[in-house]
């Protein structure tokens, strides 16, 4: 990964955004298309890499690896590799990652309600939403 030039205009703007809007901090950590989806699947408990891959069939291997590494670097996910053959890697939410369940639930609830308003029921019920804590 390339080094970030700390004195660049974009970095100064980002720092200003952090001080002005707390949502910026959240989006920096879980922003993008795949990270919230990965976190959603990990809310129900630890998963092996292959289980995450099966749960999100549309994600490419490159994107899954990249986002898992970013989530680990942001201390939202713990990667545990067991030294056996074949390698056994599990991903688990950290306490910080687990505390995002309310945020993800709010996003899911909004999605369900908005899809109903727009006549495109995308998800029928939130009863089975993984609410681990």
HELIX and SHEET records of a PDB file:
HELIX    1   1 UNK A    9  UNK A   20  1                                  12    
HELIX    2   2 UNK A   22  UNK A   30  1                                   9    
HELIX    3   3 UNK A   35  UNK A   42  1                                   8    
HELIX    4   4 UNK A   49  UNK A   55  1                                   7    
HELIX    5   5 UNK A   61  UNK A   73  1                                  13    
HELIX    6   6 UNK A   95  UNK A   98  1                                   4    
HELIX    7   7 UNK A  101  UNK A  117  1                                  17    
SHEET    1   A 3 UNK A  47  UNK A  48  0                                        
SHEET    2   A 3 UNK A  88  UNK A  93 -1                                        
SHEET    3   A 3 UNK A  77  UNK A  82 -1                                        
END                                                                             
